């Protein structure tokens, strides 16, 4: 079971890091899942993750204070709107365009609901 947690945590970490650059993937929940899996699977990996200069700080800020840094919010929202507007532009059915814009508005609302550092 321990190895399953380590494998799942590592997969979650890789996808979470990719999510830093792709706004479609939710970075914070994946990093929180990584922390959970590493906590259950390997004390050494959990300690490494929590001491990591970027990832550890990101996890602690969100877990303890529900804070998303302002710089991260700006980056997330720029990438989100750029990618979803592009997708809405190239899609032909109007209902699909409306769905993309609705998703963008919902995610924006959710991101802005968290405090900034």
Secondary structure, DSSP 4 states (H G I P E B T S, - for coil): -HHHHHHHHHHHHHHHHHHHH-TTS-HHHHHHHHHHHHHHH-HHHHHHHHH-TTHHHHHHIIIII-B--HHHHHHHHHHHHHHHHHHHHH---HHHHHHHHHHHHHHHHHHHTSB--
